[in-house]
Amino acid sequence: MPRFKAIVQYDGTPFVGFQIQKNGLSVQEALEKALKLMSKGHVIPVVGSGRTDSGVHALGQVIHFDYPGEIREDAVLRAMNSILDDAIRVISVERVEDDFHARFHTNGKQYIYKVDTSRFPSPFTRQFMYHHPYKTDVSRMQQALQSVIGVHDFQSFCSTKTDKTNFVREIYRAEVTADPYAETLTFLFEGSGFLYNMVRILVGTSLQIGDGLRPVTEMQRLLEVKDRNEAGPTAAAHGLYLNKVYYLSPEERRSVNEAYLAYKAELAETQDNFLAGDAEDE
């Protein structure tokens, strides 16, 4: 079966998140329903580059799926967009090698977060920008964000609901820019990977620094204390966008796959030896 990679945009407002859940319609479910209709009843699992929460948007979510039959890339693009609700749009489709994996072969992501700083929230952006009507000092936030660039333990900026035990991530870019005419702020974070609610907590803490409620040195202190209770609030979901996903090259993917297969083989051999040892002892 041919494997396809697609870049998907969506307004997260009507969805419970990307991943299929029991409490409502997800983006993944909507995509799989469209593919099932296209393929005349075949169940086609969709794999995303990662999960986004309820209300979070995407400008560049990446998915892959295996289609049960030959079909052109442009035919997939047209068919999916003719079926999907207006809140989801597939912007590109390409056939990829069978070993491509939308989730396991990522080597970086870029998120943006949009803030409306006008006195009253706009009715046109209220579901796409977080409203923060205060005279926030952008230079203070920009200075503070320099502390998070690099390899750090981001436990202070991770939800306590996470199941992760390793909080070390590398951030390549962390910045905020202001458009005084549109009365907006745009945060940009790019890194090797992100923890649950990490970007939203970084934004919530940055805004407090910009408002003068925390010192400029606060980001550095929070990285050192490793305590979520010490950091600022989790900014609202509707200001967050998954903007870009970066991937390993085919050569790098093959190296990763080979290393994984070698690891599995070594693990199986160790288990076999362990079981054989038990038998002899008995």
Contacts in CASP RR format, 6 or more apart in sequence:
PFRMAT RR
TARGET T0000
AUTHOR 0000-0000-0000
METHOD contacts of the structure
MODEL  1
MPRFKAIVQYDGTPFVGFQIQKNGLSVQEALEKALKLMSKGHVIPVVGSG
RTDSGVHALGQVIHFDYPGEIREDAVLRAMNSILDDAIRVISVERVEDDF
HARFHTNGKQYIYKVDTSRFPSPFTRQFMYHHPYKTDVSRMQQALQSVIG
VHDFQSFCSTKTDKTNFVREIYRAEVTADPYAETLTFLFEGSGFLYNMVR
ILVGTSLQIGDGLRPVTEMQRLLEVKDRNEAGPTAAAHGLYLNKVYYLSP
EERRSVNEAYLAYKAELAETQDNFLAGDAEDE
1 66 0 8 1.000
1 67 0 8 1.000
1 68 0 8 1.000
1 69 0 8 1.000
2 66 0 8 1.000
2 67 0 8 1.000
2 69 0 8 1.000
2 70 0 8 1.000
2 71 0 8 1.000
2 95 0 8 1.000
3 64 0 8 1.000
3 65 0 8 1.000
3 66 0 8 1.000
3 67 0 8 1.000
3 95 0 8 1.000
3 96 0 8 1.000
3 97 0 8 1.000
3 98 0 8 1.000
3 100 0 8 1.000
4 64 0 8 1.000
4 65 0 8 1.000
4 66 0 8 1.000
4 67 0 8 1.000
4 73 0 8 1.000
4 76 0 8 1.000
4 93 0 8 1.000
4 94 0 8 1.000
4 95 0 8 1.000
4 96 0 8 1.000
5 62 0 8 1.000
5 63 0 8 1.000
5 64 0 8 1.000
5 93 0 8 1.000
5 94 0 8 1.000
5 95 0 8 1.000
5 96 0 8 1.000
5 100 0 8 1.000
5 102 0 8 1.000
6 62 0 8 1.000
6 63 0 8 1.000
6 64 0 8 1.000
6 65 0 8 1.000
6 76 0 8 1.000
6 77 0 8 1.000
6 80 0 8 1.000
6 90 0 8 1.000
6 92 0 8 1.000
6 93 0 8 1.000
6 94 0 8 1.000
7 60 0 8 1.000
7 61 0 8 1.000
7 62 0 8 1.000
7 90 0 8 1.000
7 91 0 8 1.000
7 92 0 8 1.000
8 27 0 8 1.000
8 31 0 8 1.000
8 58 0 8 1.000
8 60 0 8 1.000
8 61 0 8 1.000
8 62 0 8 1.000
8 63 0 8 1.000
8 88 0 8 1.000
8 89 0 8 1.000
8 90 0 8 1.000
8 91 0 8 1.000
9 58 0 8 1.000
9 59 0 8 1.000
9 60 0 8 1.000
9 61 0 8 1.000
9 88 0 8 1.000
9 89 0 8 1.000
9 91 0 8 1.000
10 27 0 8 1.000
10 57 0 8 1.000
10 58 0 8 1.000
10 61 0 8 1.000
10 87 0 8 1.000
10 88 0 8 1.000
10 89 0 8 1.000
11 57 0 8 1.000
11 87 0 8 1.000
11 88 0 8 1.000
11 127 0 8 1.000
11 128 0 8 1.000
12 27 0 8 1.000
12 52 0 8 1.000
12 54 0 8 1.000
12 55 0 8 1.000
12 56 0 8 1.000
12 57 0 8 1.000
12 58 0 8 1.000
12 87 0 8 1.000
12 238 0 8 1.000
13 55 0 8 1.000
13 57 0 8 1.000
13 87 0 8 1.000
13 127 0 8 1.000
13 238 0 8 1.000
14 25 0 8 1.000
14 85 0 8 1.000
14 87 0 8 1.000
15 24 0 8 1.000
15 25 0 8 1.000
15 26 0 8 1.000
15 27 0 8 1.000
15 30 0 8 1.000
15 54 0 8 1.000
15 55 0 8 1.000
15 87 0 8 1.000
16 23 0 8 1.000
16 24 0 8 1.000
16 25 0 8 1.000
16 26 0 8 1.000
16 54 0 8 1.000
17 26 0 8 1.000
17 27 0 8 1.000
17 51 0 8 1.000
17 52 0 8 1.000
17 53 0 8 1.000
17 54 0 8 1.000
17 55 0 8 1.000
17 56 0 8 1.000
18 26 0 8 1.000
18 27 0 8 1.000
18 28 0 8 1.000
18 48 0 8 1.000
18 50 0 8 1.000
18 51 0 8 1.000
18 52 0 8 1.000
18 58 0 8 1.000
18 61 0 8 1.000
19 26 0 8 1.000
19 28 0 8 1.000
19 51 0 8 1.000
20 26 0 8 1.000
20 28 0 8 1.000
20 29 0 8 1.000
20 32 0 8 1.000
27 52 0 8 1.000
27 58 0 8 1.000
27 61 0 8 1.000
27 88 0 8 1.000
28 46 0 8 1.000
28 48 0 8 1.000
30 84 0 8 1.000
30 85 0 8 1.000
30 88 0 8 1.000
31 46 0 8 1.000
31 63 0 8 1.000
31 80 0 8 1.000
31 84 0 8 1.000
31 88 0 8 1.000
32 43 0 8 1.000
32 44 0 8 1.000
32 45 0 8 1.000
32 46 0 8 1.000
33 83 0 8 1.000
34 79 0 8 1.000
34 80 0 8 1.000
34 83 0 8 1.000
34 84 0 8 1.000
35 42 0 8 1.000
35 44 0 8 1.000
35 46 0 8 1.000
35 65 0 8 1.000
35 67 0 8 1.000
35 80 0 8 1.000
36 42 0 8 1.000
36 43 0 8 1.000
36 44 0 8 1.000
37 83 0 8 1.000
38 76 0 8 1.000
38 79 0 8 1.000
38 80 0 8 1.000
38 83 0 8 1.000
39 67 0 8 1.000
39 68 0 8 1.000
39 69 0 8 1.000
42 68 0 8 1.000
44 65 0 8 1.000
44 66 0 8 1.000
44 67 0 8 1.000
44 68 0 8 1.000
45 65 0 8 1.000
45 66 0 8 1.000
46 63 0 8 1.000
46 64 0 8 1.000
46 65 0 8 1.000
47 63 0 8 1.000
47 64 0 8 1.000
47 65 0 8 1.000
47 101 0 8 1.000
47 102 0 8 1.000
47 103 0 8 1.000
48 61 0 8 1.000
48 62 0 8 1.000
48 63 0 8 1.000
48 64 0 8 1.000
48 102 0 8 1.000
48 103 0 8 1.000
49 61 0 8 1.000
49 62 0 8 1.000
49 63 0 8 1.000
49 102 0 8 1.000
49 103 0 8 1.000
49 106 0 8 1.000
49 109 0 8 1.000
49 242 0 8 1.000
49 245 0 8 1.000
50 61 0 8 1.000
50 102 0 8 1.000
50 103 0 8 1.000
52 58 0 8 1.000
52 61 0 8 1.000
52 240 0 8 1.000
52 242 0 8 1.000
53 197 0 8 1.000
53 237 0 8 1.000
53 240 0 8 1.000
54 237 0 8 1.000
55 237 0 8 1.000
55 238 0 8 1.000
56 237 0 8 1.000
56 238 0 8 1.000
56 239 0 8 1.000
56 240 0 8 1.000
56 241 0 8 1.000
56 242 0 8 1.000
57 128 0 8 1.000
57 238 0 8 1.000
57 239 0 8 1.000
57 240 0 8 1.000
57 241 0 8 1.000
57 242 0 8 1.000
58 241 0 8 1.000
58 242 0 8 1.000
59 112 0 8 1.000
59 241 0 8 1.000
59 242 0 8 1.000
59 243 0 8 1.000
59 244 0 8 1.000
60 91 0 8 1.000
60 242 0 8 1.000
60 243 0 8 1.000
60 244 0 8 1.000
60 245 0 8 1.000
61 242 0 8 1.000
61 245 0 8 1.000
62 102 0 8 1.000
62 106 0 8 1.000
62 245 0 8 1.000
62 247 0 8 1.000
63 102 0 8 1.000
64 96 0 8 1.000
64 100 0 8 1.000
64 101 0 8 1.000
64 102 0 8 1.000
67 76 0 8 1.000
73 93 0 8 1.000
73 94 0 8 1.000
73 95 0 8 1.000
74 93 0 8 1.000
76 90 0 8 1.000
76 93 0 8 1.000
77 90 0 8 1.000
77 92 0 8 1.000
77 93 0 8 1.000
80 90 0 8 1.000
80 93 0 8 1.000
81 89 0 8 1.000
81 90 0 8 1.000
84 90 0 8 1.000
97 250 0 8 1.000
97 253 0 8 1.000
99 253 0 8 1.000
99 254 0 8 1.000
99 257 0 8 1.000
100 253 0 8 1.000
101 253 0 8 1.000
102 245 0 8 1.000
104 256 0 8 1.000
105 247 0 8 1.000
105 248 0 8 1.000
105 253 0 8 1.000
105 256 0 8 1.000
106 193 0 8 1.000
106 245 0 8 1.000
106 246 0 8 1.000
106 247 0 8 1.000
106 248 0 8 1.000
107 192 0 8 1.000
107 246 0 8 1.000
107 247 0 8 1.000
107 248 0 8 1.000
107 252 0 8 1.000
108 190 0 8 1.000
108 191 0 8 1.000
108 192 0 8 1.000
108 193 0 8 1.000
108 245 0 8 1.000
108 246 0 8 1.000
109 190 0 8 1.000
109 191 0 8 1.000
109 193 0 8 1.000
109 194 0 8 1.000
109 242 0 8 1.000
109 244 0 8 1.000
109 245 0 8 1.000
109 246 0 8 1.000
110 173 0 8 1.000
110 188 0 8 1.000
110 189 0 8 1.000
110 190 0 8 1.000
110 191 0 8 1.000
110 243 0 8 1.000
110 244 0 8 1.000
110 245 0 8 1.000
110 246 0 8 1.000
111 188 0 8 1.000
111 189 0 8 1.000
111 190 0 8 1.000
111 194 0 8 1.000
111 199 0 8 1.000
111 240 0 8 1.000
111 241 0 8 1.000
111 242 0 8 1.000
111 243 0 8 1.000
112 186 0 8 1.000
112 187 0 8 1.000
112 188 0 8 1.000
112 189 0 8 1.000
112 240 0 8 1.000
112 241 0 8 1.000
112 243 0 8 1.000
113 130 0 8 1.000
113 186 0 8 1.000
113 187 0 8 1.000
113 189 0 8 1.000
113 199 0 8 1.000
113 200 0 8 1.000
113 203 0 8 1.000
113 235 0 8 1.000
113 239 0 8 1.000
113 240 0 8 1.000
113 241 0 8 1.000
114 125 0 8 1.000
114 128 0 8 1.000
114 129 0 8 1.000
114 130 0 8 1.000
114 184 0 8 1.000
114 185 0 8 1.000
114 186 0 8 1.000
114 187 0 8 1.000
114 239 0 8 1.000
114 241 0 8 1.000
115 129 0 8 1.000
115 130 0 8 1.000
115 131 0 8 1.000
115 132 0 8 1.000
115 184 0 8 1.000
115 185 0 8 1.000
115 186 0 8 1.000
115 187 0 8 1.000
115 203 0 8 1.000
115 207 0 8 1.000
115 239 0 8 1.000
116 122 0 8 1.000
116 125 0 8 1.000
116 126 0 8 1.000
116 129 0 8 1.000
116 130 0 8 1.000
116 131 0 8 1.000
116 132 0 8 1.000
116 133 0 8 1.000
116 183 0 8 1.000
116 184 0 8 1.000
117 132 0 8 1.000
117 133 0 8 1.000
117 134 0 8 1.000
117 136 0 8 1.000
117 178 0 8 1.000
117 183 0 8 1.000
117 184 0 8 1.000
117 185 0 8 1.000
118 131 0 8 1.000
118 133 0 8 1.000
118 183 0 8 1.000
119 133 0 8 1.000
120 133 0 8 1.000
121 129 0 8 1.000
121 131 0 8 1.000
121 133 0 8 1.000
122 129 0 8 1.000
127 238 0 8 1.000
128 238 0 8 1.000
128 239 0 8 1.000
129 184 0 8 1.000
129 238 0 8 1.000
129 239 0 8 1.000
130 203 0 8 1.000
130 235 0 8 1.000
130 236 0 8 1.000
130 238 0 8 1.000
130 239 0 8 1.000
132 185 0 8 1.000
132 207 0 8 1.000
134 211 0 8 1.000
136 185 0 8 1.000
136 207 0 8 1.000
136 210 0 8 1.000
136 211 0 8 1.000
137 210 0 8 1.000
137 211 0 8 1.000
137 212 0 8 1.000
138 176 0 8 1.000
138 177 0 8 1.000
138 178 0 8 1.000
138 185 0 8 1.000
138 210 0 8 1.000
140 209 0 8 1.000
140 210 0 8 1.000
140 212 0 8 1.000
140 216 0 8 1.000
141 176 0 8 1.000
141 206 0 8 1.000
141 207 0 8 1.000
141 209 0 8 1.000
141 210 0 8 1.000
142 175 0 8 1.000
142 176 0 8 1.000
143 216 0 8 1.000
144 206 0 8 1.000
144 209 0 8 1.000
144 210 0 8 1.000
144 216 0 8 1.000
144 217 0 8 1.000
144 218 0 8 1.000
144 219 0 8 1.000
145 174 0 8 1.000
145 175 0 8 1.000
145 176 0 8 1.000
145 202 0 8 1.000
145 206 0 8 1.000
145 219 0 8 1.000
146 174 0 8 1.000
147 217 0 8 1.000
147 219 0 8 1.000
147 220 0 8 1.000
147 223 0 8 1.000
148 154 0 8 1.000
148 157 0 8 1.000
148 171 0 8 1.000
148 174 0 8 1.000
148 202 0 8 1.000
148 219 0 8 1.000
148 223 0 8 1.000
149 171 0 8 1.000
149 172 0 8 1.000
149 173 0 8 1.000
149 174 0 8 1.000
150 170 0 8 1.000
150 171 0 8 1.000
150 172 0 8 1.000
151 168 0 8 1.000
151 169 0 8 1.000
151 170 0 8 1.000
152 168 0 8 1.000
152 169 0 8 1.000
152 170 0 8 1.000
152 171 0 8 1.000
152 223 0 8 1.000
153 167 0 8 1.000
153 168 0 8 1.000
153 223 0 8 1.000
153 226 0 8 1.000
154 167 0 8 1.000
154 168 0 8 1.000
154 169 0 8 1.000
154 195 0 8 1.000
154 198 0 8 1.000
154 223 0 8 1.000
155 167 0 8 1.000
155 226 0 8 1.000
155 227 0 8 1.000
155 228 0 8 1.000
156 201 0 8 1.000
156 222 0 8 1.000
156 223 0 8 1.000
156 225 0 8 1.000
156 226 0 8 1.000
156 227 0 8 1.000
156 228 0 8 1.000
156 230 0 8 1.000
156 231 0 8 1.000
157 195 0 8 1.000
157 197 0 8 1.000
157 198 0 8 1.000
157 201 0 8 1.000
157 202 0 8 1.000
157 205 0 8 1.000
157 222 0 8 1.000
157 228 0 8 1.000
157 231 0 8 1.000
158 164 0 8 1.000
158 167 0 8 1.000
158 195 0 8 1.000
158 196 0 8 1.000
158 197 0 8 1.000
158 198 0 8 1.000
158 201 0 8 1.000
158 228 0 8 1.000
159 195 0 8 1.000
159 196 0 8 1.000
159 197 0 8 1.000
159 201 0 8 1.000
159 228 0 8 1.000
159 234 0 8 1.000
160 228 0 8 1.000
161 196 0 8 1.000
162 195 0 8 1.000
162 196 0 8 1.000
164 195 0 8 1.000
164 196 0 8 1.000
167 195 0 8 1.000
167 226 0 8 1.000
169 191 0 8 1.000
169 192 0 8 1.000
169 193 0 8 1.000
169 194 0 8 1.000
169 195 0 8 1.000
169 198 0 8 1.000
170 191 0 8 1.000
170 192 0 8 1.000
170 193 0 8 1.000
171 189 0 8 1.000
171 190 0 8 1.000
171 191 0 8 1.000
171 192 0 8 1.000
172 190 0 8 1.000
172 191 0 8 1.000
172 192 0 8 1.000
173 188 0 8 1.000
173 189 0 8 1.000
173 190 0 8 1.000
173 191 0 8 1.000
174 188 0 8 1.000
174 189 0 8 1.000
174 190 0 8 1.000
174 202 0 8 1.000
175 187 0 8 1.000
175 188 0 8 1.000
176 185 0 8 1.000
176 186 0 8 1.000
176 187 0 8 1.000
176 188 0 8 1.000
176 206 0 8 1.000
177 185 0 8 1.000
177 186 0 8 1.000
177 188 0 8 1.000
178 184 0 8 1.000
178 185 0 8 1.000
178 186 0 8 1.000
179 185 0 8 1.000
179 186 0 8 1.000
187 199 0 8 1.000
187 202 0 8 1.000
187 203 0 8 1.000
187 206 0 8 1.000
188 243 0 8 1.000
189 199 0 8 1.000
189 202 0 8 1.000
190 244 0 8 1.000
197 234 0 8 1.000
199 240 0 8 1.000
200 234 0 8 1.000
200 235 0 8 1.000
200 236 0 8 1.000
200 237 0 8 1.000
200 240 0 8 1.000
201 228 0 8 1.000
201 231 0 8 1.000
201 232 0 8 1.000
201 233 0 8 1.000
201 234 0 8 1.000
201 235 0 8 1.000
203 235 0 8 1.000
204 232 0 8 1.000
204 233 0 8 1.000
204 234 0 8 1.000
204 235 0 8 1.000
205 214 0 8 1.000
205 218 0 8 1.000
205 219 0 8 1.000
205 222 0 8 1.000
205 231 0 8 1.000
205 232 0 8 1.000
205 233 0 8 1.000
206 219 0 8 1.000
207 235 0 8 1.000
208 214 0 8 1.000
208 218 0 8 1.000
208 232 0 8 1.000
208 233 0 8 1.000
209 215 0 8 1.000
209 216 0 8 1.000
209 218 0 8 1.000
209 219 0 8 1.000
214 232 0 8 1.000
221 230 0 8 1.000
222 230 0 8 1.000
222 231 0 8 1.000
248 256 0 8 1.000
END
